[in-house]
């Protein structure tokens, strides 16, 4: 986020020079971070949820790695089981969005505090 904000510093300087408030610049950066976080969350869920449901319904066995595991004379089959837990998914999604917003806060403040004259003087 810091690199993206640094690359767009001229855009933010023009916004400030045209009368945008520093609060508007901070809001623009934070909205972008929220959009990136939500997009990342959607892509992550779209990839992992089908794999999770497939793995839950057909857990792979570890018989390839462990031959004839016995316990007190009984042959054991070792499977990698996966359980879906909705609260954990919600907490992880919230943590992802919170991390995106916290990571964008410093670049947003930095973009809003940069004087437009200093940034635009090189044009």
Backbone as XML, in Angstrom:
<?xml version="1.0"?>
<chain id="A" units="angstrom">
  <residue number="1" name="UNK">
    <atom name="N" x="0.828" y="-1.181" z="0.000"/>
    <atom name="CA" x="0.000" y="0.000" z="0.000"/>
    <atom name="C" x="0.874" y="1.245" z="0.000"/>
  </residue>
  <residue number="2" name="UNK">
    <atom name="N" x="1.995" y="1.176" z="0.722"/>
    <atom name="CA" x="2.895" y="2.327" z="0.769"/>
    <atom name="C" x="3.468" y="2.606" z="-0.612"/>
  </residue>
  <residue number="3" name="UNK">
    <atom name="N" x="3.840" y="1.555" z="-1.333"/>
    <atom name="CA" x="4.394" y="1.736" z="-2.677"/>
    <atom name="C" x="3.335" y="2.287" z="-3.628"/>
  </residue>
  <residue number="4" name="UNK">
    <atom name="N" x="2.124" y="1.778" z="-3.545"/>
    <atom name="CA" x="1.048" y="2.269" z="-4.411"/>
    <atom name="C" x="0.744" y="3.733" z="-4.123"/>
  </residue>
  <residue number="5" name="UNK">
    <atom name="N" x="0.770" y="4.102" z="-2.863"/>
    <atom name="CA" x="0.526" y="5.499" z="-2.499"/>
    <atom name="C" x="1.672" y="6.388" z="-2.955"/>
  </residue>
  <residue number="6" name="UNK">
    <atom name="N" x="2.893" y="5.881" z="-2.827"/>
    <atom name="CA" x="4.053" y="6.659" z="-3.263"/>
    <atom name="C" x="4.017" y="6.892" z="-4.775"/>
  </residue>
  <residue number="7" name="UNK">
    <atom name="N" x="3.599" y="5.873" z="-5.530"/>
    <atom name="CA" x="3.522" y="6.014" z="-6.982"/>
    <atom name="C" x="2.412" y="6.977" z="-7.402"/>
  </residue>
  <residue number="8" name="UNK">
    <atom name="N" x="1.411" y="7.150" z="-6.573"/>
    <atom name="CA" x="0.283" y="8.036" z="-6.898"/>
    <atom name="C" x="0.374" y="9.381" z="-6.192"/>
  </residue>
  <residue number="9" name="UNK">
    <atom name="N" x="1.543" y="9.739" z="-5.690"/>
    <atom name="CA" x="1.670" y="10.977" z="-4.916"/>
    <atom name="C" x="1.322" y="12.206" z="-5.740"/>
  </residue>
  <residue number="10" name="UNK">
    <atom name="N" x="1.607" y="12.191" z="-7.038"/>
    <atom name="CA" x="1.250" y="13.342" z="-7.883"/>
    <atom name="C" x="-0.263" y="13.465" z="-8.025"/>
  </residue>
  <residue number="11" name="UNK">
    <atom name="N" x="-0.923" y="12.337" z="-8.131"/>
    <atom name="CA" x="-2.389" y="12.362" z="-8.205"/>
    <atom name="C" x="-2.977" y="12.971" z="-6.933"/>
  </residue>
  <residue number="12" name="UNK">
    <atom name="N" x="-2.453" y="12.578" z="-5.788"/>
    <atom name="CA" x="-2.943" y="13.133" z="-4.525"/>
    <atom name="C" x="-2.586" y="14.609" z="-4.405"/>
  </residue>
  <residue number="13" name="UNK">
    <atom name="N" x="-1.410" y="14.995" z="-4.919"/>
    <atom name="CA" x="-1.022" y="16.411" z="-4.884"/>
    <atom name="C" x="-1.967" y="17.248" z="-5.737"/>
  </residue>
  <residue number="14" name="UNK">
    <atom name="N" x="-2.359" y="16.732" z="-6.893"/>
    <atom name="CA" x="-3.312" y="17.451" z="-7.745"/>
    <atom name="C" x="-4.660" y="17.559" z="-7.040"/>
  </residue>
  <residue number="15" name="UNK">
    <atom name="N" x="-5.085" y="16.476" z="-6.388"/>
    <atom name="CA" x="-6.348" y="16.527" z="-5.645"/>
    <atom name="C" x="-6.304" y="17.611" z="-4.571"/>
  </residue>
  <residue number="16" name="UNK">
    <atom name="N" x="-5.195" y="17.663" z="-3.828"/>
    <atom name="CA" x="-5.063" y="18.668" z="-2.774"/>
    <atom name="C" x="-4.980" y="20.071" z="-3.353"/>
  </residue>
  <residue number="17" name="UNK">
    <atom name="N" x="-4.281" y="20.220" z="-4.492"/>
    <atom name="CA" x="-4.148" y="21.539" z="-5.111"/>
    <atom name="C" x="-5.484" y="22.038" z="-5.655"/>
  </residue>
  <residue number="18" name="UNK">
    <atom name="N" x="-6.342" y="21.119" z="-6.055"/>
    <atom name="CA" x="-7.649" y="21.509" z="-6.586"/>
    <atom name="C" x="-8.695" y="21.702" z="-5.495"/>
  </residue>
  <residue number="19" name="UNK">
    <atom name="N" x="-8.293" y="21.542" z="-4.244"/>
    <atom name="CA" x="-9.208" y="21.855" z="-3.160"/>
    <atom name="C" x="-9.712" y="20.684" z="-2.346"/>
  </residue>
  <residue number="20" name="UNK">
    <atom name="N" x="-9.239" y="19.493" z="-2.640"/>
    <atom name="CA" x="-9.656" y="18.352" z="-1.819"/>
    <atom name="C" x="-9.048" y="18.489" z="-0.425"/>
  </residue>
  <residue number="21" name="UNK">
    <atom name="N" x="-9.775" y="18.057" z="0.553"/>
    <atom name="CA" x="-9.266" y="18.126" z="1.919"/>
    <atom name="C" x="-8.349" y="16.930" z="2.181"/>
  </residue>
  <residue number="22" name="UNK">
    <atom name="N" x="-7.437" y="17.059" z="3.134"/>
    <atom name="CA" x="-6.615" y="15.896" z="3.493"/>
    <atom name="C" x="-7.457" y="14.699" z="3.927"/>
  </residue>
  <residue number="23" name="UNK">
    <atom name="N" x="-8.593" y="14.980" z="4.538"/>
    <atom name="CA" x="-9.495" y="13.896" z="4.944"/>
    <atom name="C" x="-10.013" y="13.127" z="3.723"/>
  </residue>
  <residue number="24" name="UNK">
    <atom name="N" x="-10.264" y="13.831" z="2.618"/>
    <atom name="CA" x="-10.725" y="13.169" z="1.395"/>
    <atom name="C" x="-9.634" y="12.277" z="0.817"/>
  </residue>
  <residue number="25" name="UNK">
    <atom name="N" x="-8.386" y="12.719" z="0.893"/>
    <atom name="CA" x="-7.271" y="11.903" z="0.396"/>
    <atom name="C" x="-7.122" y="10.652" z="1.259"/>
  </residue>
  <residue number="26" name="UNK">
    <atom name="N" x="-7.191" y="10.816" z="2.580"/>
    <atom name="CA" x="-7.119" y="9.656" z="3.477"/>
    <atom name="C" x="-8.269" y="8.700" z="3.175"/>
  </residue>
  <residue number="27" name="UNK">
    <atom name="N" x="-9.456" y="9.241" z="2.974"/>
    <atom name="CA" x="-10.607" y="8.402" z="2.652"/>
    <atom name="C" x="-10.433" y="7.641" z="1.351"/>
  </residue>
  <residue number="28" name="UNK">
    <atom name="N" x="-9.856" y="8.292" z="0.347"/>
    <atom name="CA" x="-9.637" y="7.621" z="-0.941"/>
    <atom name="C" x="-8.676" y="6.447" z="-0.791"/>
  </residue>
  <residue number="29" name="UNK">
    <atom name="N" x="-7.606" y="6.651" z="-0.038"/>
    <atom name="CA" x="-6.631" y="5.571" z="0.157"/>
    <atom name="C" x="-7.251" y="4.436" z="0.970"/>
  </residue>
  <residue number="30" name="UNK">
    <atom name="N" x="-7.999" y="4.770" z="2.004"/>
    <atom name="CA" x="-8.616" y="3.728" z="2.826"/>
    <atom name="C" x="-9.705" y="2.967" z="2.068"/>
  </residue>
  <residue number="31" name="UNK">
    <atom name="N" x="-10.469" y="3.657" z="1.220"/>
    <atom name="CA" x="-11.463" y="2.963" z="0.396"/>
    <atom name="C" x="-10.783" y="2.005" z="-0.583"/>
  </residue>
  <residue number="32" name="UNK">
    <atom name="N" x="-9.649" y="2.439" z="-1.133"/>
    <atom name="CA" x="-8.909" y="1.554" z="-2.034"/>
    <atom name="C" x="-8.409" y="0.325" z="-1.279"/>
  </residue>
  <residue number="33" name="UNK">
    <atom name="N" x="-7.910" y="0.524" z="-0.077"/>
    <atom name="CA" x="-7.445" y="-0.608" z="0.731"/>
    <atom name="C" x="-8.593" y="-1.557" z="1.058"/>
  </residue>
  <residue number="34" name="UNK">
    <atom name="N" x="-9.751" y="-1.005" z="1.363"/>
    <atom name="CA" x="-10.918" y="-1.839" z="1.639"/>
    <atom name="C" x="-11.316" y="-2.644" z="0.404"/>
  </residue>
  <residue number="35" name="UNK">
    <atom name="N" x="-11.283" y="-2.008" z="-0.759"/>
    <atom name="CA" x="-11.623" y="-2.713" z="-2.003"/>
    <atom name="C" x="-10.630" y="-3.836" z="-2.281"/>
  </residue>
  <residue number="36" name="UNK">
    <atom name="N" x="-9.349" y="-3.568" z="-2.079"/>
    <atom name="CA" x="-8.331" y="-4.601" z="-2.293"/>
    <atom name="C" x="-8.521" y="-5.742" z="-1.294"/>
  </residue>
  <residue number="37" name="UNK">
    <atom name="N" x="-8.808" y="-5.405" z="-0.041"/>
    <atom name="CA" x="-9.036" y="-6.430" z="0.970"/>
    <atom name="C" x="-10.247" y="-7.294" z="0.664"/>
  </residue>
  <residue number="38" name="UNK">
    <atom name="N" x="-11.343" y="-6.673" z="0.244"/>
    <atom name="CA" x="-12.547" y="-7.438" z="-0.091"/>
    <atom name="C" x="-12.337" y="-8.305" z="-1.328"/>
  </residue>
  <residue number="39" name="UNK">
    <atom name="N" x="-11.611" y="-7.774" z="-2.311"/>
    <atom name="CA" x="-11.310" y="-8.573" z="-3.498"/>
    <atom name="C" x="-10.443" y="-9.772" z="-3.125"/>
  </residue>
  <residue number="40" name="UNK">
    <atom name="N" x="-9.443" y="-9.546" z="-2.286"/>
    <atom name="CA" x="-8.576" y="-10.640" z="-1.843"/>
    <atom name="C" x="-9.369" y="-11.688" z="-1.074"/>
  </residue>
  <residue number="41" name="UNK">
    <atom name="N" x="-10.275" y="-11.231" z="-0.236"/>
    <atom name="CA" x="-11.120" y="-12.151" z="0.521"/>
    <atom name="C" x="-11.991" y="-12.986" z="-0.412"/>
  </residue>
  <residue number="42" name="UNK">
    <atom name="N" x="-12.592" y="-12.346" z="-1.410"/>
    <atom name="CA" x="-13.450" y="-13.070" z="-2.353"/>
    <atom name="C" x="-12.658" y="-14.099" z="-3.152"/>
  </residue>
  <residue number="43" name="UNK">
    <atom name="N" x="-11.472" y="-13.726" z="-3.615"/>
    <atom name="CA" x="-10.644" y="-14.668" z="-4.376"/>
    <atom name="C" x="-10.203" y="-15.825" z="-3.484"/>
  </residue>
  <residue number="44" name="UNK">
    <atom name="N" x="-9.796" y="-15.510" z="-2.260"/>
    <atom name="CA" x="-9.372" y="-16.558" z="-1.337"/>
    <atom name="C" x="-10.488" y="-17.536" z="-1.016"/>
  </residue>
  <residue number="45" name="UNK">
    <atom name="N" x="-11.684" y="-17.018" z="-0.773"/>
    <atom name="CA" x="-12.816" y="-17.906" z="-0.495"/>
    <atom name="C" x="-13.209" y="-18.715" z="-1.723"/>
  </residue>
  <residue number="46" name="UNK">
    <atom name="N" x="-13.148" y="-18.100" z="-2.899"/>
    <atom name="CA" x="-13.510" y="-18.811" z="-4.133"/>
    <atom name="C" x="-12.548" y="-19.960" z="-4.418"/>
  </residue>
  <residue number="47" name="UNK">
    <atom name="N" x="-11.312" y="-19.815" z="-4.000"/>
    <atom name="CA" x="-10.333" y="-20.884" z="-4.231"/>
    <atom name="C" x="-10.406" y="-21.940" z="-3.132"/>
  </residue>
  <residue number="48" name="UNK">
    <atom name="N" x="-10.487" y="-21.517" z="-1.880"/>
    <atom name="CA" x="-10.375" y="-22.478" z="-0.783"/>
    <atom name="C" x="-11.667" y="-23.220" z="-0.449"/>
  </residue>
  <residue number="49" name="UNK">
    <atom name="N" x="-12.815" y="-22.590" z="-0.600"/>
    <atom name="CA" x="-14.048" y="-23.264" z="-0.188"/>
    <atom name="C" x="-14.333" y="-24.533" z="-1.000"/>
  </residue>
  <residue number="50" name="UNK">
    <atom name="N" x="-14.228" y="-24.524" z="-2.330"/>
    <atom name="CA" x="-14.433" y="-25.791" z="-3.045"/>
    <atom name="C" x="-13.414" y="-26.861" z="-2.650"/>
  </residue>
  <residue number="51" name="UNK">
    <atom name="N" x="-12.163" y="-26.447" z="-2.438"/>
    <atom name="CA" x="-11.152" y="-27.417" z="-2.010"/>
    <atom name="C" x="-11.464" y="-27.963" z="-0.622"/>
  </residue>
  <residue number="52" name="UNK">
    <atom name="N" x="-11.926" y="-27.092" z="0.257"/>
    <atom name="CA" x="-12.274" y="-27.522" z="1.607"/>
    <atom name="C" x="-13.426" y="-28.520" z="1.583"/>
  </residue>
  <residue number="53" name="UNK">
    <atom name="N" x="-14.483" y="-28.249" z="0.825"/>
    <atom name="CA" x="-15.619" y="-29.167" z="0.764"/>
    <atom name="C" x="-15.226" y="-30.487" z="0.093"/>
  </residue>
  <residue number="54" name="UNK">
    <atom name="N" x="-14.377" y="-30.421" z="-0.923"/>
    <atom name="CA" x="-13.907" y="-31.649" z="-1.572"/>
    <atom name="C" x="-13.089" y="-32.478" z="-0.593"/>
  </residue>
  <residue number="55" name="UNK">
    <atom name="N" x="-12.169" y="-31.831" z="0.127"/>
    <atom name="CA" x="-11.304" y="-32.537" z="1.068"/>
    <atom name="C" x="-12.129" y="-33.105" z="2.230"/>
  </residue>
  <residue number="56" name="UNK">
    <atom name="N" x="-13.166" y="-32.385" z="2.643"/>
    <atom name="CA" x="-14.017" y="-32.858" z="3.735"/>
    <atom name="C" x="-14.774" y="-34.122" z="3.326"/>
  </residue>
  <residue number="57" name="UNK">
    <atom name="N" x="-15.246" y="-34.167" z="2.090"/>
    <atom name="CA" x="-16.034" y="-35.312" z="1.627"/>
    <atom name="C" x="-15.176" y="-36.493" z="1.203"/>
  </residue>
  <residue number="58" name="UNK">
    <atom name="N" x="-13.947" y="-36.254" z="0.801"/>
    <atom name="CA" x="-13.064" y="-37.339" z="0.370"/>
    <atom name="C" x="-11.667" y="-37.110" z="0.937"/>
  </residue>
  <residue number="59" name="UNK">
    <atom name="N" x="-11.485" y="-37.324" z="2.244"/>
    <atom name="CA" x="-10.174" y="-37.042" z="2.834"/>
    <atom name="C" x="-9.111" y="-37.994" z="2.294"/>
  </residue>
  <residue number="60" name="UNK">
    <atom name="N" x="-7.964" y="-37.446" z="1.946"/>
    <atom name="CA" x="-6.905" y="-38.312" z="1.430"/>
    <atom name="C" x="-6.300" y="-39.142" z="2.559"/>
  </residue>
  <residue number="61" name="UNK">
    <atom name="N" x="-5.969" y="-40.354" z="2.231"/>
    <atom name="CA" x="-5.342" y="-41.229" z="3.213"/>
    <atom name="C" x="-3.828" y="-41.079" z="3.181"/>
  </residue>
  <residue number="62" name="UNK">
    <atom name="N" x="-3.205" y="-41.445" z="4.272"/>
    <atom name="CA" x="-1.749" y="-41.389" z="4.351"/>
    <atom name="C" x="-1.130" y="-42.775" z="4.235"/>
  </residue>
  <residue number="63" name="UNK">
    <atom name="N" x="-1.864" y="-43.712" z="3.651"/>
    <atom name="CA" x="-1.347" y="-45.055" z="3.467"/>
    <atom name="C" x="-0.124" y="-45.093" z="2.576"/>
  </residue>
  <residue number="64" name="UNK">
    <atom name="N" x="0.015" y="-44.100" z="1.726"/>
    <atom name="CA" x="1.184" y="-44.016" z="0.849"/>
    <atom name="C" x="2.459" y="-43.793" z="1.665"/>
  </residue>
  <residue number="65" name="UNK">
    <atom name="N" x="2.339" y="-43.046" z="2.752"/>
    <atom name="CA" x="3.508" y="-42.735" z="3.573"/>
    <atom name="C" x="3.724" y="-43.743" z="4.701"/>
  </residue>
  <residue number="66" name="UNK">
    <atom name="N" x="2.631" y="-44.284" z="5.238"/>
    <atom name="CA" x="2.722" y="-45.208" z="6.363"/>
    <atom name="C" x="2.126" y="-46.544" z="5.947"/>
  </residue>
  <residue number="67" name="UNK">
    <atom name="N" x="2.946" y="-47.554" z="5.843"/>
    <atom name="CA" x="2.460" y="-48.879" z="5.469"/>
    <atom name="C" x="2.094" y="-49.669" z="6.719"/>
  </residue>
  <residue number="68" name="UNK">
    <atom name="N" x="0.909" y="-50.204" z="6.720"/>
    <atom name="CA" x="0.449" y="-51.119" z="7.763"/>
    <atom name="C" x="0.691" y="-50.594" z="9.171"/>
  </residue>
  <residue number="69" name="UNK">
    <atom name="N" x="0.035" y="-49.505" z="9.508"/>
    <atom name="CA" x="0.107" y="-48.979" z="10.866"/>
    <atom name="C" x="-0.868" y="-49.783" z="11.713"/>
  </residue>
  <residue number="70" name="UNK">
    <atom name="N" x="-0.349" y="-50.361" z="12.776"/>
    <atom name="CA" x="-1.199" y="-51.166" z="13.648"/>
    <atom name="C" x="-1.154" y="-50.618" z="15.067"/>
  </residue>
  <residue number="71" name="UNK">
    <atom name="N" x="-2.255" y="-50.809" z="15.751"/>
    <atom name="CA" x="-2.342" y="-50.446" z="17.158"/>
    <atom name="C" x="-2.963" y="-51.627" z="17.883"/>
  </residue>
  <residue number="72" name="UNK">
    <atom name="N" x="-2.181" y="-52.284" z="18.709"/>
    <atom name="CA" x="-2.614" y="-53.459" z="19.463"/>
    <atom name="C" x="-3.188" y="-54.515" z="18.529"/>
  </residue>
  <residue number="73" name="UNK">
    <atom name="N" x="-2.529" y="-54.704" z="17.398"/>
    <atom name="CA" x="-2.919" y="-55.736" z="16.463"/>
    <atom name="C" x="-3.972" y="-55.331" z="15.449"/>
  </residue>
  <residue number="74" name="UNK">
    <atom name="N" x="-4.552" y="-54.154" z="15.589"/>
    <atom name="CA" x="-5.582" y="-53.707" z="14.650"/>
    <atom name="C" x="-4.949" y="-52.785" z="13.613"/>
  </residue>
  <residue number="75" name="UNK">
    <atom name="N" x="-5.298" y="-52.992" z="12.367"/>
    <atom name="CA" x="-4.772" y="-52.172" z="11.282"/>
    <atom name="C" x="-5.486" y="-50.823" z="11.268"/>
  </residue>
  <residue number="76" name="UNK">
    <atom name="N" x="-4.719" y="-49.751" z="11.254"/>
    <atom name="CA" x="-5.286" y="-48.405" z="11.265"/>
    <atom name="C" x="-5.152" y="-47.763" z="9.893"/>
  </residue>
  <residue number="77" name="UNK">
    <atom name="N" x="-6.175" y="-47.049" z="9.502"/>
    <atom name="CA" x="-6.105" y="-46.236" z="8.292"/>
    <atom name="C" x="-6.024" y="-44.783" z="8.724"/>
  </residue>
  <residue number="78" name="UNK">
    <atom name="N" x="-4.993" y="-44.100" z="8.286"/>
    <atom name="CA" x="-4.784" y="-42.714" z="8.688"/>
    <atom name="C" x="-5.295" y="-41.805" z="7.578"/>
  </residue>
  <residue number="79" name="UNK">
    <atom name="N" x="-6.275" y="-40.979" z="7.918"/>
    <atom name="CA" x="-6.837" y="-40.016" z="6.974"/>
    <atom name="C" x="-6.596" y="-38.602" z="7.489"/>
  </residue>
  <residue number="80" name="UNK">
    <atom name="N" x="-6.431" y="-37.677" z="6.574"/>
    <atom name="CA" x="-6.334" y="-36.261" z="6.924"/>
    <atom name="C" x="-7.729" y="-35.664" z="6.838"/>
  </residue>
  <residue number="81" name="UNK">
    <atom name="N" x="-8.353" y="-35.487" z="7.967"/>
    <atom name="CA" x="-9.710" y="-34.956" z="7.993"/>
    <atom name="C" x="-9.683" y="-33.443" z="8.181"/>
  </residue>
  <residue number="82" name="UNK">
    <atom name="N" x="-10.636" y="-32.772" z="7.530"/>
    <atom name="CA" x="-10.759" y="-31.320" z="7.615"/>
    <atom name="C" x="-12.198" y="-31.000" z="7.992"/>
  </residue>
  <residue number="83" name="UNK">
    <atom name="N" x="-12.371" y="-30.102" z="8.925"/>
    <atom name="CA" x="-13.701" y="-29.665" z="9.334"/>
    <atom name="C" x="-13.860" y="-28.184" z="9.007"/>
  </residue>
  <residue number="84" name="UNK">
    <atom name="N" x="-15.042" y="-27.812" z="8.563"/>
    <atom name="CA" x="-15.348" y="-26.417" z="8.260"/>
    <atom name="C" x="-15.925" y="-25.767" z="9.503"/>
  </residue>
  <residue number="85" name="UNK">
    <atom name="N" x="-15.425" y="-24.586" z="9.848"/>
    <atom name="CA" x="-15.873" y="-23.877" z="11.034"/>
    <atom name="C" x="-16.207" y="-22.439" z="10.635"/>
  </residue>
  <residue number="86" name="UNK">
    <atom name="N" x="-17.486" y="-22.097" z="10.603"/>
    <atom name="CA" x="-17.926" y="-20.770" z="10.165"/>
    <atom name="C" x="-17.386" y="-19.634" z="11.032"/>
  </residue>
  <residue number="87" name="UNK">
    <atom name="N" x="-17.404" y="-19.730" z="12.365"/>
    <atom name="CA" x="-16.851" y="-18.619" z="13.158"/>
    <atom name="C" x="-15.374" y="-18.345" z="12.868"/>
  </residue>
  <residue number="88" name="UNK">
    <atom name="N" x="-14.602" y="-19.388" z="12.648"/>
    <atom name="CA" x="-13.184" y="-19.188" z="12.325"/>
    <atom name="C" x="-13.048" y="-18.473" z="10.988"/>
  </residue>
  <residue number="89" name="UNK">
    <atom name="N" x="-13.881" y="-18.826" z="10.026"/>
    <atom name="CA" x="-13.848" y="-18.163" z="8.724"/>
    <atom name="C" x="-14.218" y="-16.688" z="8.855"/>
  </residue>
  <residue number="90" name="UNK">
    <atom name="N" x="-15.209" y="-16.392" z="9.664"/>
    <atom name="CA" x="-15.623" y="-14.995" z="9.856"/>
    <atom name="C" x="-14.536" y="-14.201" z="10.564"/>
  </residue>
  <residue number="91" name="UNK">
    <atom name="N" x="-13.922" y="-14.785" z="11.586"/>
    <atom name="CA" x="-12.834" y="-14.092" z="12.287"/>
    <atom name="C" x="-11.647" y="-13.850" z="11.358"/>
  </residue>
  <residue number="92" name="UNK">
    <atom name="N" x="-11.319" y="-14.838" z="10.532"/>
    <atom name="CA" x="-10.204" y="-14.680" z="9.595"/>
    <atom name="C" x="-10.507" y="-13.598" z="8.565"/>
  </residue>
  <residue number="93" name="UNK">
    <atom name="N" x="-11.745" y="-13.548" z="8.089"/>
    <atom name="CA" x="-12.131" y="-12.503" z="7.136"/>
    <atom name="C" x="-12.048" y="-11.130" z="7.785"/>
  </residue>
  <residue number="94" name="UNK">
    <atom name="N" x="-12.516" y="-11.026" z="9.008"/>
    <atom name="CA" x="-12.412" y="-9.755" z="9.728"/>
    <atom name="C" x="-10.970" y="-9.345" z="9.961"/>
  </residue>
  <residue number="95" name="UNK">
    <atom name="N" x="-10.122" y="-10.314" z="10.293"/>
    <atom name="CA" x="-8.703" y="-10.015" z="10.500"/>
    <atom name="C" x="-8.049" y="-9.556" z="9.205"/>
  </residue>
  <residue number="96" name="UNK">
    <atom name="N" x="-8.441" y="-10.146" z="8.081"/>
    <atom name="CA" x="-7.885" y="-9.729" z="6.793"/>
    <atom name="C" x="-8.264" y="-8.287" z="6.480"/>
  </residue>
  <residue number="97" name="UNK">
    <atom name="N" x="-9.524" y="-7.940" z="6.661"/>
    <atom name="CA" x="-9.979" y="-6.575" z="6.374"/>
    <atom name="C" x="-9.336" y="-5.589" z="7.339"/>
  </residue>
  <residue number="98" name="UNK">
    <atom name="N" x="-9.269" y="-5.944" z="8.615"/>
    <atom name="CA" x="-8.639" y="-5.067" z="9.607"/>
    <atom name="C" x="-7.164" y="-4.850" z="9.287"/>
  </residue>
  <residue number="99" name="UNK">
    <atom name="N" x="-6.471" y="-5.903" z="8.890"/>
    <atom name="CA" x="-5.058" y="-5.776" z="8.529"/>
    <atom name="C" x="-4.883" y="-4.878" z="7.317"/>
  </residue>
  <residue number="100" name="UNK">
    <atom name="N" x="-5.751" y="-5.015" z="6.335"/>
    <atom name="CA" x="-5.662" y="-4.157" z="5.146"/>
    <atom name="C" x="-5.865" y="-2.696" z="5.511"/>
  </residue>
  <residue number="101" name="UNK">
    <atom name="N" x="-6.816" y="-2.424" z="6.390"/>
    <atom name="CA" x="-7.087" y="-1.038" z="6.775"/>
    <atom name="C" x="-5.955" y="-0.458" z="7.624"/>
  </residue>
  <residue number="102" name="UNK">
    <atom name="N" x="-5.428" y="-1.248" z="8.548"/>
    <atom name="CA" x="-4.318" y="-0.772" z="9.384"/>
    <atom name="C" x="-3.076" y="-0.544" z="8.532"/>
  </residue>
  <residue number="103" name="UNK">
    <atom name="N" x="-2.832" y="-1.447" z="7.577"/>
    <atom name="CA" x="-1.664" y="-1.296" z="6.709"/>
    <atom name="C" x="-1.780" y="-0.076" z="5.807"/>
  </residue>
  <residue number="104" name="UNK">
    <atom name="N" x="-2.981" y="0.353" z="5.501"/>
    <atom name="CA" x="-3.173" y="1.504" z="4.616"/>
    <atom name="C" x="-3.226" y="2.820" z="5.366"/>
  </residue>
  <residue number="105" name="UNK">
    <atom name="N" x="-3.327" y="2.780" z="6.684"/>
    <atom name="CA" x="-3.515" y="4.023" z="7.433"/>
    <atom name="C" x="-2.290" y="4.937" z="7.364"/>
  </residue>
  <residue number="106" name="UNK">
    <atom name="N" x="-1.095" y="4.401" z="7.576"/>
    <atom name="CA" x="0.112" y="5.235" z="7.514"/>
    <atom name="C" x="0.322" y="5.829" z="6.120"/>
  </residue>
  <residue number="107" name="UNK">
    <atom name="N" x="0.235" y="5.038" z="5.033"/>
    <atom name="CA" x="0.373" y="5.657" z="3.708"/>
    <atom name="C" x="-0.696" y="6.713" z="3.427"/>
  </residue>
  <residue number="108" name="UNK">
    <atom name="N" x="-1.895" y="6.511" z="3.948"/>
    <atom name="CA" x="-2.962" y="7.496" z="3.731"/>
    <atom name="C" x="-2.632" y="8.811" z="4.425"/>
  </residue>
  <residue number="109" name="UNK">
    <atom name="N" x="-2.168" y="8.734" z="5.652"/>
    <atom name="CA" x="-1.791" y="9.946" z="6.384"/>
    <atom name="C" x="-0.616" y="10.631" z="5.694"/>
  </residue>
  <residue number="110" name="UNK">
    <atom name="N" x="0.339" y="9.838" z="5.250"/>
    <atom name="CA" x="1.510" y="10.408" z="4.568"/>
    <atom name="C" x="1.107" y="11.106" z="3.272"/>
  </residue>
  <residue number="111" name="UNK">
    <atom name="N" x="0.193" y="10.507" z="2.514"/>
    <atom name="CA" x="-0.265" y="11.124" z="1.263"/>
    <atom name="C" x="-1.013" y="12.417" z="1.533"/>
  </residue>
  <residue number="112" name="UNK">
    <atom name="N" x="-1.770" y="12.458" z="2.615"/>
    <atom name="CA" x="-2.551" y="13.659" z="2.921"/>
    <atom name="C" x="-1.683" y="14.794" z="3.455"/>
  </residue>
  <residue number="113" name="UNK">
    <atom name="N" x="-0.556" y="14.467" z="4.069"/>
    <atom name="CA" x="0.301" y="15.496" z="4.669"/>
    <atom name="C" x="1.368" y="16.033" z="3.721"/>
  </residue>
  <residue number="114" name="UNK">
    <atom name="N" x="1.544" y="15.414" z="2.566"/>
    <atom name="CA" x="2.555" y="15.878" z="1.622"/>
    <atom name="C" x="2.101" y="17.189" z="0.998"/>
  </residue>
  <residue number="115" name="UNK">
    <atom name="N" x="2.918" y="18.237" z="1.077"/>
    <atom name="CA" x="2.528" y="19.513" z="0.467"/>
    <atom name="C" x="2.457" y="19.392" z="-1.062"/>
  </residue>
  <residue number="116" name="UNK">
    <atom name="N" x="1.376" y="19.857" z="-1.681"/>
    <atom name="CA" x="1.234" y="19.735" z="-3.136"/>
    <atom name="C" x="2.343" y="20.457" z="-3.890"/>
  </residue>
  <residue number="117" name="UNK">
    <atom name="N" x="2.812" y="21.572" z="-3.373"/>
    <atom name="CA" x="3.850" y="22.337" z="-4.074"/>
    <atom name="C" x="5.143" y="21.542" z="-4.179"/>
  </residue>
  <residue number="118" name="UNK">
    <atom name="N" x="5.496" y="20.796" z="-3.141"/>
    <atom name="CA" x="6.723" y="19.996" z="-3.176"/>
    <atom name="C" x="6.626" y="18.868" z="-4.196"/>
  </residue>
  <residue number="119" name="UNK">
    <atom name="N" x="5.474" y="18.250" z="-4.277"/>
    <atom name="CA" x="5.298" y="17.127" z="-5.190"/>
    <atom name="C" x="5.190" y="17.585" z="-6.637"/>
  </residue>
  <residue number="120" name="UNK">
    <atom name="N" x="4.475" y="18.664" z="-6.873"/>
    <atom name="CA" x="4.233" y="19.124" z="-8.240"/>
    <atom name="C" x="5.348" y="20.006" z="-8.785"/>
  </residue>
  <residue number="121" name="UNK">
    <atom name="N" x="6.334" y="20.338" z="-7.984"/>
    <atom name="CA" x="7.401" y="21.232" z="-8.461"/>
    <atom name="C" x="8.265" y="20.576" z="-9.532"/>
  </residue>
  <residue number="122" name="UNK">
    <atom name="N" x="8.291" y="19.259" z="-9.593"/>
    <atom name="CA" x="9.109" y="18.570" z="-10.583"/>
    <atom name="C" x="8.445" y="18.420" z="-11.937"/>
  </residue>
  <residue number="123" name="UNK">
    <atom name="N" x="7.217" y="18.855" z="-12.111"/>
    <atom name="CA" x="6.514" y="18.693" z="-13.397"/>
    <atom name="C" x="6.983" y="19.670" z="-14.425"/>
  </residue>
</chain>
